[in-house]
Amino acid sequence: MKKCYKCGTEWEGQTSPGTKAVCDKCMEYLHSCRNCRYFDNKRFFCSNSLADRVFDTEKFNECDEFRFTET
């Protein structure tokens, strides 16, 4: 199940969200580091060595390595 990192609302899209897609409930960006399976919540950075560094992990990004976290 894919959920918004901030409010927990389930995202029901079949593919990855667009770079500026937002959560219907809290309006946070879905295509952000915080929703990516590679984001390390303990260290607050990307664990994928191929990804470019992103400084604001809550904002949208255009990372080609983005994969929505499945819980």
N, C-alpha and C positions, 0 to 999 in steps of 0.2 A: 504494500500500500504506500502510495506517495503522499506525503503530508507537508504542509507549510511548516518550516522550522519554528516560526514565531507563535502561531495560534493553534497549530495542529489540524487545521482544516484539510480534509482529503482533497487531493487534486486528481481529477478523473480523466485527464487527457491521455491519449494513447501513445503519444510521442513525447519527446522532450519539449518543455515550454519554450516559447520564443524568448529572445533576450530581454524583452521589456514586458513580458507577461506578469501579471500581479495576482495575488491571492484575492478571491472574491470577498472574503471576510475582513481581513486586516489591511489589504492593499500593499503588502510587502512584495518585493520582487521575488519571483520563483526561480528564475535563472540566476542564482547567486551562489557564492561559495557555501553559504550556510545550508543550502539544500542539496549540496553535491556529496556524493558518496566518498569522494576523495578528501573532503574537509576534515581535518583533525580537530575535534572539539576540545581536546585537552591542551593543545599547543596553539590553536587558532591560526593554522595555516594549511595549505594544500599538501597532501602527502604524495601527490603525483608529480614526479620529477619533470614531466614533459610540459606541465602547465606553466604559464607566465604568472609572475607574482601579482596578486591583487591586493591593494591596500585597504579598501573598504569592502569587507566580506559580506555586508548586508545589501549592497547595491547590485544592480544588474551587471553582468559582464558578458563578454563575447567569447569566453573560453571554449575552445573546441573539445576539450577534455571533459566538459560537464556531463555528469550522469546523475540523474535525480536519485536521491537516497530512497531505498525501499525499506520499509519497516514492517 
